[in-house]
Amino acid sequence: MKRRKINKKRKWFPYLIIFILILFLSAVLYILYQEPLIKKKVNAYFEKKVNTASVSDSTFIGRWDSYNDTALDLTIFKKNGRIFIHENLFDKAVFNEELVADTLNTDIKLTYKTKDKDFLGEYFVIDKKNNLHFFNKEGKELAKKAPK
């Protein structure tokens, strides 16, 4: 009799094992597919940001190593009287954005011509020696890069 009572109490045990296995498999699948989904979202964001400007058929201004950890290098060029920044990102995506030029004594100040809140206030300065300085919204210099 005691055995029957124990067996009756353990009828839920196989269901628990199946539930745990399903939970484990779904966690593994989530981890496996999470990274590609994040990459798709990032690439979709940059596809929206990429303009039609290209480096070919343009006036080369300068090329530098990246000022942050998201890109390999950046090139600033002039095309049809407009200035663009071209960044080659680590995931092989390309980021093009138009810049607005101002002069500061002997230096050139370049600001993003976007209404995107992520870039508002950030700007570049190219000095006499062709060094690229990157400044944040508060005017603090974050990086200085010599030309390639």
Contact map, one row per residue, 1 for C-alpha under 8 A:
1111100000000000000000000000000000000000000000000000000000000000000000000000000000000000000000000000000000000000000000000000000000000000000000000000
1111110000000000000000000000000000000000000000000000000000000000000000000000000000000000000000000000000000000000000000000000000000000000000000000000
1111111000000000000000000000000000000000000000000000000000000000000000000000000000000000000000000000000000000000000000000000000000000000000000000000
1111111100000000000000000000000000000000000000000000000000000000000000000000000000000000000000000000000000000000000000000000000000000000000000000000
1111111110000000000000000000000000000000000000000000000000000000000000000000000000000000000000000000000000000000000000000000000000000000000000000000
0111111111000000000000000000000000000000000000000000000000000000000000000000000000000000000000000000000000000000000000000000000000000000000000000000
0011111111100000000000000000000000000000000000000000000000000000000000000000000000000000000000000000000000000000000000000000000000000000000000000000
0001111111100000000000000000000000000000000000000000000000000000000000000000000000000000000000000000000000000000000000000000000000000000000000000000
0000111111110000000000000000000000000000000000000000000000000000000000000000000000000000000000000000000000000000000000000000000000000000000000000000
0000011111111000000000000000000000000000000000000000000000000000000000000000000000000000000000000000000000000000000000000000000000000000000000000000
0000001111111110000000000000000000000000000000000000000000000000000000000000000000000000000000000000000000000000000000000000000000000000000000000000
0000000011111111000000000000000000000000000000000000000000000000000000000000000000000000000000000000000000000000000000000000000000000000000000000000
0000000001111111100000000000000000000000000000000000000000000000000000000000000000000000000000000000000000000000000000000000000000000000000000000000
0000000000111111110000000000000000000000000000000000000000000000000000000000000000000000000000000000000000000000000000000000000000000000000000000000
0000000000111111111000000000000000000000000000000000000000000000000000000000000000000000000000000000000000000000000000000000000000000000000000000000
0000000000011111111100000000000000000000000000000000000000000000000000000000000000000000000000000000000000000000000000000000000000000000000000000000
0000000000001111111110000000000000000000000000000000000000000000000000000000000000000000000000000000000000000000000000000000000000000000000000000000
0000000000000111111111000000000000000000000000000000000000000000000000000000000000000000000000000000000000000000000000000000000000000000000000000000
0000000000000011111111100000000000000000000000000000000000000000000000000000000000000000000000000000000000000000000000000000000000000000000000000000
0000000000000001111111110000000000000000000000000000000000000000000000000000000000000000000000000000000000000000000000000000000000000000000000000000
0000000000000000111111111000000000000000000000000000000000000000000000000000000000000000000000000000000000000000000000000000000000000000000000000000
0000000000000000011111111100000000000000000000000000000000000000000000000000000000000000000000000000000000000000000000000000000000000000000000000000
0000000000000000001111111110000000000000000000000000000000000000000000000000000000000000000000000000000000000000000000000000000000000000000000000000
0000000000000000000111111111000000000000000000000000000000000000000000000000000000000000000000000000000000000000000000000000000000000000000000000000
0000000000000000000011111111100000000000000000000000000000000000000000000000000000000000000000000000000000000000000000000000000000000000000000000000
0000000000000000000001111111110000000000000000000000000000000000000000000000000000000000000000000000000000000000000000000000000000000000000000000000
0000000000000000000000111111111000000000000000000000000000000000000000000000000000000000000000000000000000000000000000000000000000000000000000000000
0000000000000000000000011111111100000000000000000000000000000000000000000000000000000000000000000000000000000000000000000000000000000000000000000000
0000000000000000000000001111111110000000000000000000000000000000000000000000000000000000000000000000000000000000000000000000000000000000000000000000
0000000000000000000000000111111111000000000000000000000000000000000000000000000000000000000000000000000000000000000000000000000000000000000000000000
0000000000000000000000000011111111100000000000000000000000000000000000000000000000000000000000000000000000000000000000000000000000000000000000000000
0000000000000000000000000001111111100000000000000000000000000000000000000000000000000000000000000000000000000000000000000000000000000000000000000000
0000000000000000000000000000111111111000000000000000000000000000000000000000000000000000000000000000000000000000000000000000000000000000000000000000
0000000000000000000000000000011111111100000000000000000000000000000000000000000000000000000000000000000000000000000000000000000000000000000000000000
0000000000000000000000000000001111111110000000000000000000000000000000000000000000000000000000000000000000000000000000000000000000000000000000000000
0000000000000000000000000000000011111111000000000000000000000000000000000000000000000000000000000000000000000000000000000000000000000000000000000000
0000000000000000000000000000000011111111100000000000000000000000000000000000000000000000000000000000000000000000000000000000000000000000000000000000
0000000000000000000000000000000001111111110000000000000000000000000000000000000000000000000000000000000000000000000000000000000000000000000000000000
0000000000000000000000000000000000111111111000000000000000000000000000000000000000000000000000000000000000000000000000000000000000000000000000000000
0000000000000000000000000000000000011111111100000000000000000000000000000000000000000000000000000000000000000000000000000000000000000000000000000000
0000000000000000000000000000000000001111111110000000000000000000000000000000000000000000000000000000000000000000000000000000000000000000000000000000
0000000000000000000000000000000000000111111111000000000000000000000000000000000000000000000000000000000000000000000000000000000000000000000000000000
0000000000000000000000000000000000000011111111100000000000000000000000000000000000000000000010000000000000000000000000000000000000000000000000000000
0000000000000000000000000000000000000001111111110000000000000000000000000000000000000000000000000000000000000000000000000000000000000000000000000000
0000000000000000000000000000000000000000111111111000000000000000000000000000000000000000000000000000000000000000000000000000000000000000000000000000
0000000000000000000000000000000000000000011111111100000000000000000000000000000000000000000011100000000000000000000000000000000000000000000000000000
0000000000000000000000000000000000000000001111111100000000000000000000000000000000000000000000000000000000000000000000000000000000000000000000000000
0000000000000000000000000000000000000000000111111110000000000000000000000000000000000000000000000000000000000000000000000000000000000000000000000000
0000000000000000000000000000000000000000000011111110000000000000000000000000000000000000000000111000000000000000000000000000000000000000000000000000
0000000000000000000000000000000000000000000001111111000000000000000000000000000000000000000001111000000000000000000000000000000000000000000000000000
0000000000000000000000000000000000000000000000011111100000000000000000000000000000000000000000011000000000000000000000000000000000000000000000000000
0000000000000000000000000000000000000000000000000111110000000000000000000000000000000000000000000000000000000000000000000000000000000000000000000000
0000000000000000000000000000000000000000000000000011111000000000000000000000001000010000000000010000000000000000000000000000000000000000000000000000
0000000000000000000000000000000000000000000000000001111111000000000000000000000000000100000000010000000000000000000000000000000000000000000000000000
0000000000000000000000000000000000000000000000000000111111000000000000000000100000000100000000000000000000000000000000000000000000000000000000000000
0000000000000000000000000000000000000000000000000000011111000000000000000000000000000000000000000000000000000000000000000000000000000000000000000000
0000000000000000000000000000000000000000000000000000011111100000000000000000001000000000000000000000000000000000000000000000000000000000000000000000
0000000000000000000000000000000000000000000000000000011111110000000000000000111100000000000000000000000000000000000000000000000000000000000000000000
0000000000000000000000000000000000000000000000000000000011111000000000000000111000000000000000000000000000000000000000000000000000000000000000000000
0000000000000000000000000000000000000000000000000000000001111100000000000011110000000000000000000000000000000000000000000000000000000000000000000000
0000000000000000000000000000000000000000000000000000000000111110000000000011110000000000000000000000000000000000000000000000000000000000000000000000
0000000000000000000000000000000000000000000000000000000000011111000000000011100000000000000000000000000000000000000000000000000001000000000000000010
0000000000000000000000000000000000000000000000000000000000001111100000001111000000000000000000000000000000000000000000000000000000000000000000000011
0000000000000000000000000000000000000000000000000000000000000111110000001110000000000000000000000000000000000000000000000000000000010000000000001111
0000000000000000000000000000000000000000000000000000000000000011111000011100000000000000000000000000000000000000000000000000000000000000000000001111
0000000000000000000000000000000000000000000000000000000000000001111111111100000000000010000000000000000000000000000000000000000000000000000000001000
0000000000000000000000000000000000000000000000000000000000000000111110000000000000000000000000000000000000000000000000000000000000000100000000111000
0000000000000000000000000000000000000000000000000000000000000000011111100000000000000000000000000000000000000000000000000000000000000000000000000000
0000000000000000000000000000000000000000000000000000000000000000011111110000000000000000000000000000000000000000000000000000000000000000000000000000
0000000000000000000000000000000000000000000000000000000000000000010111110000000000000000110000000000000000000000000000000000000000000000000000000000
0000000000000000000000000000000000000000000000000000000000000000010111111100000000000011110000000000000000000000000000000000000000000000000000000000
0000000000000000000000000000000000000000000000000000000000000000110011111100000000000011110000000000000000000000000000000000000000000000000000000000
0000000000000000000000000000000000000000000000000000000000000011110000111110000000000011100000000000000000000000000000000000000000000000000000000000
0000000000000000000000000000000000000000000000000000000000000011110000111111000000001111000000000000000000000000000000000000000000000000000000000000
0000000000000000000000000000000000000000000000000000000000011111000000001111100000001110000000000000000000000000000000000000000000000000000000000000
0000000000000000000000000000000000000000000000000000000000011110000000000111110000111100000000000000000000000000000000000000000000000000000000000000
0000000000000000000000000000000000000000000000000000001001111100000000000011111000111100000000000000000000000000000000000000000000000000000000000000
0000000000000000000000000000000000000000000000000000000001111000000000000001111111110000000000000000000000000000000000000000000000000000000000000000
0000000000000000000000000000000000000000000000000000100011100000000000000000111111110000000000000000000000000000000000000000000000000000000000000000
0000000000000000000000000000000000000000000000000000000001000000000000000000011111000000000000000000000000000000000000000000000000000000000000000000
0000000000000000000000000000000000000000000000000000000000000000000000000000011111100000000000000000000000000000000000000000000000000000000000000000
0000000000000000000000000000000000000000000000000000000000000000000000000000011111110000000000000111000000000000000000000000000000000000000000000000
0000000000000000000000000000000000000000000000000000000000000000000000000001111011111000000000000111100000000000000000000000000000000000000000000000
0000000000000000000000000000000000000000000000000000100000000000000000000001111001111100000000011110000000000000000000000000000000000000000000000000
0000000000000000000000000000000000000000000000000000000000000000000000000111100000111110000000111110000000000000000000000000000000000000000000000000
0000000000000000000000000000000000000000000000000000011000000000000000000111100000011111000001111000000000000000000000000000000000000000000000000000
0000000000000000000000000000000000000000000000000000000000000000010000111110000000001111100001110000000000000000000000000000000000000000000000000000
0000000000000000000000000000000000000000000000000000000000000000000000111100000000000111110111100000000000000000000000000000000000000000000000000000
0000000000000000000000000000000000000000000000000000000000000000000001111000000000000011111111100000000000000000000000000000000000000000000000000000
0000000000000000000000000000000000000000000000000000000000000000000001110000000000000001111110000000000000000000000000000000000000000000000000000000
0000000000000000000000000000000000000000000000000000000000000000000000000000000000000000111110000000000000000000000000000000000000000000000000000000
0000000000000000000000000000000000000000000000000000000000000000000000000000000000000001111111000000000000000000000000000000000000000000000000000000
0000000000000000000000000000000000000000001001000000000000000000000000000000000000000001111111100000000000000000000000000000000000000000000000000000
0000000000000000000000000000000000000000000001000100000000000000000000000000000000000111100111110000000000000000000000000000000000000000000000000000
0000000000000000000000000000000000000000000001001100000000000000000000000000000000001111100011111000000000000000000000000000000000000000000000000000
0000000000000000000000000000000000000000000000001110110000000000000000000000000000011110000001111100000000000000000000000000000000000000000000000000
0000000000000000000000000000000000000000000000001110000000000000000000000000000000011100000000111110000000000001110000000000000000000000000000000000
0000000000000000000000000000000000000000000000000000000000000000000000000000000001111000000000011111000000000001110000000000000000000000000000000000
0000000000000000000000000000000000000000000000000000000000000000000000000000000001111000000000001111100000000111100000000000000000000000000000000000
0000000000000000000000000000000000000000000000000000000000000000000000000000000001100000000000000111110000000111100000000000000000000000000000000000
0000000000000000000000000000000000000000000000000000000000000000000000000000000000100000000000000011111000011110000000000000000000000000000000000000
0000000000000000000000000000000000000000000000000000000000000000000000000000000000000000000000000001111100011100000000000000000000000000000000000000
0000000000000000000000000000000000000000000000000000000000000000000000000000000000000000000000000000111111111000000000000000000000000000000000000000
0000000000000000000000000000000000000000000000000000000000000000000000000000000000000000000000000000011111111000000000000000000000000000000000000000
0000000000000000000000000000000000000000000000000000000000000000000000000000000000000000000000000000001111100000000000000000000000000000000000000000
0000000000000000000000000000000000000000000000000000000000000000000000000000000000000000000000000000001111110000000000000000001100000000000000000000
0000000000000000000000000000000000000000000000000000000000000000000000000000000000000000000000000000001111111000000000000000111100000000000000000000
0000000000000000000000000000000000000000000000000000000000000000000000000000000000000000000000000000111101111100000000000000111000000000000000000000
0000000000000000000000000000000000000000000000000000000000000000000000000000000000000000000000000000111100111110000000000011110000000000000000000000
0000000000000000000000000000000000000000000000000000000000000000000000000000000000000000000000000011110000011111000000000011100000000000000000000000
0000000000000000000000000000000000000000000000000000000000000000000000000000000000000000000000000011100000001111100000001111000000000000000000000000
0000000000000000000000000000000000000000000000000000000000000000000000000000000000000000000000001111000000000111110000110110000000000000000000000000
0000000000000000000000000000000000000000000000000000000000000000000000000000000000000000000000001111000000000011111000000000000000000000000000000000
0000000000000000000000000000000000000000000000000000000000000000000000000000000000000000000000001100000000000001111100110000000000000000000000000000
0000000000000000000000000000000000000000000000000000000000000000000000000000000000000000000000000000000000000000111110110000000000000000000000000000
0000000000000000000000000000000000000000000000000000000000000000000000000000000000000000000000000000000000000000011111110000000000000000000000000000
0000000000000000000000000000000000000000000000000000000000000000000000000000000000000000000000000000000000000000001111110000000000000000000000000000
0000000000000000000000000000000000000000000000000000000000000000000000000000000000000000000000000000000000000000000111110000000000000000000000000000
0000000000000000000000000000000000000000000000000000000000000000000000000000000000000000000000000000000000000001011111111100000000000000000000000000
0000000000000000000000000000000000000000000000000000000000000000000000000000000000000000000000000000000000000001011111111100000000000000100000000000
0000000000000000000000000000000000000000000000000000000000000000000000000000000000000000000000000000000000000010000000111110000000000001110000000000
0000000000000000000000000000000000000000000000000000000000000000000000000000000000000000000000000000000000000011000000111111000000000111101000000000
0000000000000000000000000000000000000000000000000000000000000000000000000000000000000000000000000000000000001111000000001111100000000111100000000000
0000000000000000000000000000000000000000000000000000000000000000000000000000000000000000000000000000000000001110000000000111110000011110000000000000
0000000000000000000000000000000000000000000000000000000000000000000000000000000000000000000000000000000000111100000000000011111000011110000000000000
0000000000000000000000000000000000000000000000000000000000000000000000000000000000000000000000000000000000111000000000000001111111111000000000000000
0000000000000000000000000000000000000000000000000000000000000000000000000000000000000000000000000000000001110000000000000000111111111000000000000000
0000000000000000000000000000000000000000000000000000000000000000000000000000000000000000000000000000000001100000000000000000011111100000000000000000
0000000000000000000000000000000000000000000000000000000000000000000000000000000000000000000000000000000000000000000000000000011111100000000000000000
0000000000000000000000000000000000000000000000000000000000000100000000000000000000000000000000000000000000000000000000000000011111110000000000000110
0000000000000000000000000000000000000000000000000000000000000000000000000000000000000000000000000000000000000000000000000000011111111000000000011110
0000000000000000000000000000000000000000000000000000000000000001000000000000000000000000000000000000000000000000000000000001111001111100000000011110
0000000000000000000000000000000000000000000000000000000000000000000000000000000000000000000000000000000000000000000000000001111000111110000011111000
0000000000000000000000000000000000000000000000000000000000000000001000000000000000000000000000000000000000000000000000000111100000011111000011110000
0000000000000000000000000000000000000000000000000000000000000000000000000000000000000000000000000000000000000000000000000111100000001111111111100000
0000000000000000000000000000000000000000000000000000000000000000000000000000000000000000000000000000000000000000000000001110000000000111111111000000
0000000000000000000000000000000000000000000000000000000000000000000000000000000000000000000000000000000000000000000000011110000000000011111100000000
0000000000000000000000000000000000000000000000000000000000000000000000000000000000000000000000000000000000000000000000001000000000000011111100000000
0000000000000000000000000000000000000000000000000000000000000000000000000000000000000000000000000000000000000000000000000100000000000011111110000000
0000000000000000000000000000000000000000000000000000000000000000000000000000000000000000000000000000000000000000000000000000000000000011111111000000
0000000000000000000000000000000000000000000000000000000000000000000000000000000000000000000000000000000000000000000000000000000000001111001111110000
0000000000000000000000000000000000000000000000000000000000000000000000000000000000000000000000000000000000000000000000000000000000001111000111110000
0000000000000000000000000000000000000000000000000000000000000000001000000000000000000000000000000000000000000000000000000000000000001110000011111000
0000000000000000000000000000000000000000000000000000000000000000001000000000000000000000000000000000000000000000000000000000000000111100000011111100
0000000000000000000000000000000000000000000000000000000000000001111000000000000000000000000000000000000000000000000000000000000000111000000000111110
0000000000000000000000000000000000000000000000000000000000000001100000000000000000000000000000000000000000000000000000000000000001110000000000011111
0000000000000000000000000000000000000000000000000000000000000111100000000000000000000000000000000000000000000000000000000000000001110000000000001111
0000000000000000000000000000000000000000000000000000000000000011100000000000000000000000000000000000000000000000000000000000000000000000000000000111
